[in-house]
Structure formats: structure tokens, C-alpha cells
């Protein structure tokens, strides 16, 4: 976004059980070079439903987000999540480089 000076998001995934995973999202955001950087960390627990070896669905286990529909695509070097945000109707896309 041209109105944002700096934006970075990281994702850490931890297996809880065979189909349940904790996703830790850390977001860093700064609107101008002079503004204070904002940070936020959130942990969501998802049930993973595989549709193929690289595509699946994520079911958020947190009650306040359980109506959001999310899909993911896992490639050799990227992990992409697309979510339909139930409160706004906006499709949010997040892509992470796999390290």
C-alpha cells in the first residue's frame, strides 16, 4: 500500500495434534518514517482439512472467528492463506515465504 511506510507479518506454525495447529501471527506496521511502529501478535488454533497435497481449508477454533472461511495453498517456497472475513465480507490474502 502506498500509504504505508513499513509493513511486515510473520507466521509460526506449531502442531498441536494430527489435524490441529497453532498459528502465531506477528504484525509490524509503520505509517510514516517518523511514526511509532505498531506491533501485534495473535495466536489462532486451526483445524486443517487437506483437499490435496498442497491445498486445504482452515477452520478457526476460536469462537469469535469460527465463521471465517479460510483456504491455503502450500508451494515449495510460499504459504498463502485466503480468508473471507465474516464481519466485513472482505477477502484477506496473506502470503508467507517459507524459511
Long-range contacts (C-beta under 8 A, 24 or more apart in sequence): 3-31, 4-29, 4-30, 4-31, 5-30, 5-31, 5-32, 5-33, 5-35, 6-30, 6-37, 9-94, 9-96, 10-96, 11-79, 11-94, 11-96, 16-45, 19-47, 19-48, 19-49, 20-45, 20-46, 20-47, 20-48, 20-61, 21-45, 21-46, 21-48, 22-46, 46-70, 58-83
